[in-house]
């Protein structure tokens, strides 16, 4: 039986990755913004439905409605939007982080964002989040290997 994977990526890079993952009999729920992430992880099907979570960090901001009914705008704080979502929803995502079932996609932006640099340092010391560099020619192979495909 295939795995169910949550994939938050706002660029076409995601399409290639999805074809690769689905060709191995897995299901991918691909969302391209924080509103979609909120819906899939908090509402339907819910974070516990996923075997793995993959997050791009550089995302467009936007408004979301959380499962508790609160409305929140992401992207106004100056933080990288993906980091902001992870930090604000830490309790929801913590089991995946602690069990090595969550990955983040980084790229060249890591060298330009002090918040991203600090977040990645914290990830190295405080969780089992797996990091992949989107700029790497090997990223597709690395992710499929991490997923056990």
Buried (B, 14 or more C-beta within 10 A) or exposed (E): EEBBBBBBBBEEBBEEBBEBBBEEEBEBBBBBBBBBBBBBBBEEEEBEEBBBBBBBBBBEBBEBBBEEEEEBEBBEBEBBBBBBBBBBBEEBBEEBBEEEBBBBBBBEBBEEBEBBBEBBEEBEEEBEBBBBBBEEEEBBEBBBEBBEB
